[in-house]
Every structure is written in structure tokens, then in C-alpha cells.
Amino acid sequence: MTTDFDEHRNALLIRLHESDLQDINSFLAERGLRDEKAVDLVKDLEQDGLVKPLFGSGGIATCRLTGRGEQQAQRLVKERPARRLSVLRQRMLLWLEGHRDILDWTSFLHSDQARYADGDFTWDDIAHEATYLSNKRLIKALAGDQRPDGTLKPRLTSAGRDCVLDHDGDVRSYLAGGPASDGAPTTNYFAPVIHGAVSNSQFASGNAQVTQNQQNTIARAPEQYQELARIVAQLLEQLPEQRDVDEENRQDVETAALDVLAEVTESEDPQRGKVRRATKALSGMLLHLGQAAAAGAAAGTQSGVQDWAQDAINALSNVIF
């Protein structure tokens, strides 16, 4: 779960990267960080080797990024749109857990939960993500004329409460079948069992015993689709590690993968045609991602993304359901 302290850290790194700011006292003041809190923030970044501060008699005088800090800031900028949406979805679910009798999202909009480092969330932002959460069956709401889905008397579904209680409201972790947030030990249950040989595949696995939360995505899929769910869940787990993927392609693959999981987990009897179409769409997104990586390699940028994407396509094509 992203904390306010994490957001302050990320915001400062991005601010240092995008401006000539070195005297950071104005930044700290506008975020309400003073005295020990401000010093703790900067010292935390310094301890991680991300900034080089100069402390004067009046506190923090200047601050600049190290080489490592510059790389981290560039990564944060690249991931900023997806991270922003992830934070909003998480806050909305947590808000509903604590506010179970609201008419709409107005109270959320006017709360500090709508504040964000890169710009406060708007009503349109909230309505859009409410529709997303409704489509994923994490919330339910009344239908209203000219009102977006998920905005009129929203409530958590049982799946939404599982997401809140087991994953701290982290939608991506919940939909990908990640481990619960209570720290219970788990073996990697994302590794699929694949029918047919996949040469040098990063998606092949052995027969390791696994433990898993009963609420995870894989367990919710009918037995004949659990193999597919494992592959897609592992793909989602590995996607953030593919550093050379541009944000648009990353989001396209993530959305297509989540659509597959939705098809196989939101019904006791998934429609095979819909599952096949969703899986084909995911393979197409992976193919496009691999082609983009190949173009980068031809231009002199070496990357393992193309091999990773092809392994994923091979794994998907070998699933029998």
C-alpha cells in the first residue's frame, strides 16, 4: 500500500528532476512538511542514495539528485499515469469500507483523499474509476439516469471487501491473485503448468507445492481455467519488471490481461468464446509489445522484452481449456 510518506518521497524526486529546484524548503512548506518530518524525509532519501542534501543552521539548505536518484525519478515519471490511477482506486475502496452509507462520491471529492502530489483528483477522475471498479465487480451502485456506473449509492461487493481486507485495497494485486497483505508466507503460485513444450520459457515451472489465499484470483477460476489464470497472473507479476516497455504498451497489456482474468473469475461457468477472444486479444497486445521491443533492438537498444513477450504468447497458446 502506498503511504503518504512514499508519495512525498516520490513527489520530491520528480520535482528535483523536472525543475532546477535545489532550495527545497518551499516544496516542503507547500506539502506541510516542517521540522523533523522534513528532515526525516530528506534523510530517508539520502540513506537510499537518491539525494545529496546540505543541512544548514536553519535546516535543509539545498538538495540535489544523485545519479541513482535521477534514474529513480525518470522511472517514476514514466510510471506516473498508472501509479496515479492505482492510488485513486485504492483510496476509493478504502473510503467505502469506512463510509458505508453515502449517496455518491461528493464527500470523497472534498476530503483529503482527493489530494494528490501531481494534481488533485477531479470528479471526472473519480467517476471514471468508479465505473472501472463497478465493471470489475469490486463495487456495486444504483443505476441512475445520466450517471456513470458506480457513482450512485456505491457499496463494496464481497469481492471488494476481500480486496480491502486481504490486499489493503490494492486492486492490481487483488486481480492478479497476489499474496494477501498479512505477510503470510507463500510459495510462488503464479507459475503455470503448461501442456506442450515451451523452449527456454520464463513461464515454465516445476511441480512446487504452493499455498495460497482462498480469495486469490486463481482459486476463483473454475478448474479448467486455473491454468490460464496462473499464466496471466504471472504475466501481470512480471510486467513491471520489463523496464524497456513504454507506458502505453504496458497499460494495453495490463488491461488485456485483467480482462482475461475477469472473464474466468466473474462467473461460475465462463463463456469459452469470450475467454478465447480475451486471450487472443492479450496475445495480440503481447505481439505488438514484442515488435516494439524488436524495433528498439534494431536501433541498438538491447532488451529482453521481446523474448519475455514471446514466452508469454507461447504459454498462452499452449493452454488447453
C-alpha positions as CSV (number, residue, x, y, z in Angstrom):
1,M,0.0,0.0,0.0
2,T,1.3,3.4,-0.9
3,T,1.7,5.7,2.1
4,D,1.7,9.5,2.4
5,F,5.4,9.3,3.2
6,D,6.0,7.3,-0.1
7,E,4.1,9.9,-2.0
8,H,6.1,12.8,-0.5
9,R,9.3,10.9,-1.4
10,N,8.2,10.3,-5.0
11,A,6.9,13.9,-5.4
12,L,10.3,15.4,-4.2
13,L,12.3,13.2,-6.6
14,I,10.1,14.2,-9.5
15,R,10.2,17.9,-8.6
16,L,14.0,17.8,-8.4
17,H,14.1,16.0,-11.8
18,E,11.7,18.3,-13.6
19,S,12.9,21.7,-12.3
20,D,16.0,23.5,-11.3
21,L,14.8,23.4,-7.7
22,Q,17.6,23.0,-5.2
23,D,16.3,25.0,-2.3
24,I,13.6,22.6,-1.4
25,N,12.1,24.5,1.6
26,S,9.3,25.9,-0.5
27,F,8.4,22.4,-1.7
28,L,8.4,21.1,1.9
29,A,6.3,24.0,3.1
30,E,3.6,23.7,0.5
31,R,3.2,20.0,1.4
32,G,3.1,20.8,5.2
33,L,6.4,19.1,5.9
34,R,8.3,21.0,8.5
35,D,11.0,20.4,11.2
36,E,11.5,16.7,12.0
37,K,9.2,15.5,9.2
38,A,11.0,17.4,6.5
39,V,14.4,16.3,7.8
40,D,13.3,12.7,8.1
41,L,12.1,12.7,4.5
42,V,15.3,14.0,3.1
43,K,17.5,11.8,5.3
44,D,15.5,8.8,4.2
45,L,16.2,9.7,0.5
46,E,19.8,10.3,1.4
47,Q,20.1,6.9,3.1
48,D,18.8,5.3,-0.1
49,G,21.5,7.1,-2.1
50,L,18.9,9.1,-4.0
51,V,19.7,12.7,-3.0
52,K,22.6,14.7,-1.6
53,P,21.4,17.3,0.9
54,L,23.2,20.1,2.5
55,F,22.0,20.9,6.0
56,G,22.5,24.4,7.2
57,S,21.9,26.0,10.6
58,G,18.3,26.8,9.6
59,G,17.6,23.3,8.5
60,I,17.8,21.9,4.9
61,A,19.6,24.4,2.7
62,T,19.8,22.6,-0.7
63,C,19.2,19.2,-2.1
64,R,20.2,17.6,-5.4
65,L,19.6,14.3,-7.1
66,T,22.4,11.7,-7.2
67,G,22.9,9.6,-10.4
68,R,20.8,6.9,-8.8
69,G,18.2,9.4,-7.8
70,E,18.0,10.7,-11.3
71,Q,17.3,7.2,-12.6
72,Q,14.6,6.6,-10.0
73,A,13.0,9.9,-10.8
74,Q,12.9,9.1,-14.5
75,R,11.2,5.7,-13.7
76,L,8.6,7.5,-11.6
77,V,7.8,10.0,-14.3
78,K,7.4,7.1,-16.8
79,E,5.1,5.2,-14.5
80,R,3.2,8.3,-13.2
81,P,-0.2,7.8,-15.1
82,A,-0.6,4.1,-14.0
83,R,0.5,4.9,-10.4
84,R,-2.0,7.8,-10.2
85,L,-4.9,5.5,-11.2
86,S,-3.7,2.8,-8.8
87,V,-3.7,5.2,-5.9
88,L,-7.1,6.5,-6.7
89,R,-8.7,3.1,-6.9
90,Q,-7.1,2.0,-3.7
91,R,-8.3,5.1,-1.8
92,M,-11.9,4.8,-3.2
93,L,-12.2,1.2,-1.9
94,L,-10.7,2.1,1.5
95,W,-13.1,5.0,1.7
96,L,-16.2,2.9,1.0
97,E,-15.1,0.5,3.8
98,G,-15.2,3.4,6.3
99,H,-18.2,5.2,4.7
100,R,-20.9,2.6,4.1
101,D,-23.9,4.9,3.7
102,I,-23.0,7.6,1.2
103,L,-25.2,9.0,-1.7
104,D,-22.3,9.4,-4.1
105,W,-18.6,10.3,-4.2
106,T,-19.0,14.0,-3.3
107,S,-17.7,13.6,0.2
108,F,-14.7,11.7,-1.1
109,L,-14.0,14.5,-3.6
110,H,-14.0,17.1,-0.8
111,S,-11.9,15.0,1.5
112,D,-8.1,14.9,1.8
113,Q,-8.3,11.6,-0.1
114,A,-8.7,13.5,-3.3
115,R,-5.4,15.3,-2.8
116,Y,-2.5,14.0,-4.8
117,A,1.0,15.2,-5.4
118,D,0.7,15.6,-9.2
119,G,-2.7,17.3,-9.0
120,D,-5.8,16.7,-7.1
121,F,-8.3,14.1,-8.4
122,T,-11.3,15.6,-10.1
123,W,-14.9,14.4,-10.3
124,D,-14.3,13.0,-13.7
125,D,-11.3,11.0,-12.4
126,I,-13.4,9.6,-9.6
127,A,-16.4,8.8,-11.8
128,H,-14.2,7.1,-14.4
129,E,-12.6,4.9,-11.8
130,A,-15.9,4.2,-10.1
131,T,-17.1,2.7,-13.4
132,Y,-13.9,0.6,-13.6
133,L,-14.4,-0.7,-10.1
134,S,-18.0,-1.5,-10.9
135,N,-17.1,-3.3,-14.1
136,K,-14.6,-5.4,-12.1
137,R,-17.4,-6.1,-9.6
138,L,-15.5,-4.6,-6.7
139,I,-18.3,-2.1,-6.0
140,K,-22.0,-2.0,-6.8
141,A,-24.2,1.0,-7.1
142,L,-27.7,2.0,-8.2
143,A,-28.4,2.8,-11.8
144,G,-29.3,6.4,-12.4
145,D,-30.2,8.4,-15.5
146,Q,-27.1,10.2,-16.9
147,R,-25.0,9.0,-14.0
148,P,-21.8,6.9,-14.7
149,D,-21.9,3.4,-13.3
150,G,-20.6,3.1,-9.8
151,T,-21.4,6.6,-8.7
152,L,-24.9,6.5,-7.1
153,K,-25.0,5.0,-3.6
154,P,-21.8,3.0,-4.2
155,R,-21.1,0.0,-1.9
156,L,-18.4,-2.6,-1.7
157,T,-19.2,-6.0,-3.0
158,S,-17.9,-9.1,-1.2
159,A,-15.0,-9.2,-3.7
160,G,-14.3,-5.5,-2.9
161,R,-14.2,-6.3,0.8
162,D,-11.7,-9.1,0.1
163,C,-9.6,-6.6,-1.8
164,V,-9.7,-4.2,1.1
165,L,-9.1,-6.7,3.9
166,D,-6.6,-9.0,2.2
167,H,-4.8,-6.6,-0.1
168,D,-5.2,-3.2,1.6
169,G,-7.3,-2.1,-1.4
170,D,-4.6,-2.7,-3.9
171,V,-6.7,-3.6,-7.0
172,R,-3.9,-4.7,-9.2
173,S,-2.6,-7.1,-6.5
174,Y,-6.0,-8.5,-5.9
175,L,-7.0,-9.0,-9.6
176,A,-3.6,-10.6,-10.3
177,G,-4.1,-13.0,-7.4
178,G,-1.1,-11.7,-5.4
179,P,-0.4,-12.7,-1.8
180,A,-2.5,-11.2,1.0
181,S,-1.1,-8.2,2.8
182,D,-0.9,-10.0,6.2
183,G,2.6,-11.2,5.4
184,A,1.6,-14.9,5.5
185,P,4.3,-17.0,3.8
186,T,3.5,-18.2,0.3
187,T,5.2,-20.1,-2.4
188,N,5.0,-18.5,-5.9
189,Y,1.7,-19.9,-7.1
190,F,1.9,-17.9,-10.4
191,A,4.0,-20.5,-12.1
192,P,1.8,-22.3,-14.6
193,V,1.6,-25.9,-15.6
194,I,1.8,-25.9,-19.4
195,H,0.7,-28.6,-21.8
196,G,3.3,-28.9,-24.5
197,A,7.0,-27.8,-24.6
198,V,7.9,-24.2,-24.4
199,S,11.6,-23.9,-25.2
200,N,13.5,-21.7,-22.7
201,S,10.3,-20.3,-21.4
202,Q,10.3,-17.9,-18.5
203,F,6.8,-19.1,-17.9
204,A,7.6,-22.9,-17.5
205,S,7.6,-24.3,-13.9
206,G,8.2,-27.4,-11.9
207,N,5.8,-29.1,-9.5
208,A,6.5,-27.0,-6.4
209,Q,3.9,-27.2,-3.6
210,V,2.0,-24.0,-3.2
211,T,0.0,-22.3,-0.5
212,Q,-2.5,-19.6,-1.5
213,N,-5.2,-17.4,0.0
214,Q,-8.6,-18.8,-0.8
215,Q,-9.7,-15.5,-2.2
216,N,-7.0,-15.1,-4.8
217,T,-7.9,-15.0,-8.4
218,I,-6.6,-18.4,-9.4
219,A,-8.8,-20.1,-6.8
220,R,-11.8,-18.2,-8.0
221,A,-11.4,-19.5,-11.6
222,P,-13.2,-22.8,-12.5
223,E,-10.7,-25.7,-12.6
224,Q,-10.4,-25.9,-16.4
225,Y,-9.4,-22.2,-16.4
226,Q,-7.0,-22.2,-13.5
227,E,-4.0,-22.9,-15.7
228,L,-4.8,-19.9,-17.8
229,A,-5.3,-17.8,-14.7
230,R,-1.9,-18.8,-13.4
231,I,-0.2,-17.8,-16.6
232,V,-1.9,-14.4,-16.8
233,A,-1.3,-13.7,-13.1
234,Q,2.3,-14.5,-13.5
235,L,2.4,-12.2,-16.6
236,L,1.0,-9.4,-14.5
237,E,3.5,-10.0,-11.8
238,Q,6.4,-9.9,-14.2
239,L,5.2,-6.9,-16.3
240,P,6.6,-4.2,-14.0
241,E,10.0,-5.8,-14.3
242,Q,10.1,-5.1,-18.1
243,R,11.8,-1.8,-17.8
244,D,12.1,-1.0,-21.5
245,V,8.3,-1.1,-22.1
246,D,6.7,2.3,-22.8
247,E,3.8,3.2,-20.7
248,E,1.1,2.9,-23.4
249,N,2.1,-0.6,-24.3
250,R,2.4,-1.5,-20.6
251,Q,-1.2,-0.3,-19.9
252,D,-2.5,-2.1,-23.0
253,V,-1.1,-5.4,-21.9
254,E,-2.2,-4.9,-18.3
255,T,-5.7,-4.1,-19.4
256,A,-5.9,-7.1,-21.7
257,A,-4.6,-9.4,-19.0
258,L,-7.1,-8.2,-16.4
259,D,-9.8,-8.7,-19.0
260,V,-8.8,-12.3,-19.3
261,L,-8.9,-12.8,-15.5
262,A,-12.2,-11.1,-15.3
263,E,-13.7,-13.5,-17.9
264,V,-12.5,-16.6,-16.0
265,T,-13.3,-15.4,-12.4
266,E,-16.5,-13.5,-12.6
267,S,-18.7,-16.4,-13.5
268,E,-19.0,-20.0,-12.3
269,D,-19.4,-21.0,-15.9
270,P,-17.3,-18.7,-18.1
271,Q,-18.2,-18.5,-21.8
272,R,-15.5,-20.2,-23.7
273,G,-15.8,-18.0,-26.7
274,K,-15.4,-14.8,-24.6
275,V,-12.4,-16.3,-22.8
276,R,-10.8,-17.3,-26.2
277,R,-11.4,-13.8,-27.6
278,A,-9.9,-12.1,-24.5
279,T,-6.9,-14.4,-24.6
280,K,-6.4,-13.7,-28.3
281,A,-6.5,-10.0,-27.6
282,L,-3.9,-10.4,-24.9
283,S,-1.7,-12.3,-27.3
284,G,-2.1,-9.6,-29.8
285,M,-1.0,-6.9,-27.3
286,L,2.0,-9.0,-26.4
287,L,2.9,-9.4,-30.0
288,H,2.7,-5.7,-30.5
289,L,4.9,-5.1,-27.4
290,G,7.4,-7.7,-28.7
291,Q,7.5,-6.0,-32.1
292,A,8.2,-2.6,-30.5
293,A,11.0,-4.2,-28.5
294,A,12.4,-5.7,-31.7
295,A,12.4,-2.3,-33.3
296,G,14.3,-0.9,-30.3
297,A,16.8,-3.7,-30.6
298,A,17.4,-2.9,-34.2
299,A,18.1,0.7,-33.3
300,G,20.8,-0.5,-30.9
301,T,18.7,-0.8,-27.6
302,Q,19.2,-4.3,-26.2
303,S,16.2,-5.6,-24.3
304,G,14.9,-9.0,-23.0
305,V,11.3,-7.7,-23.5
306,Q,10.9,-9.4,-26.9
307,D,11.9,-12.8,-25.5
308,W,9.6,-12.3,-22.5
309,A,6.6,-11.4,-24.7
310,Q,7.2,-14.4,-27.0
311,D,7.4,-16.7,-24.0
312,A,4.1,-15.4,-22.7
313,I,2.5,-15.8,-26.2
314,N,3.8,-19.4,-26.3
315,A,2.5,-20.2,-22.8
316,L,-1.0,-18.8,-23.7
317,S,-1.1,-20.7,-27.0
318,N,-0.3,-24.0,-25.1
319,V,-3.1,-23.7,-22.6
320,I,-5.9,-26.2,-23.0
321,F,-9.4,-25.3,-21.7
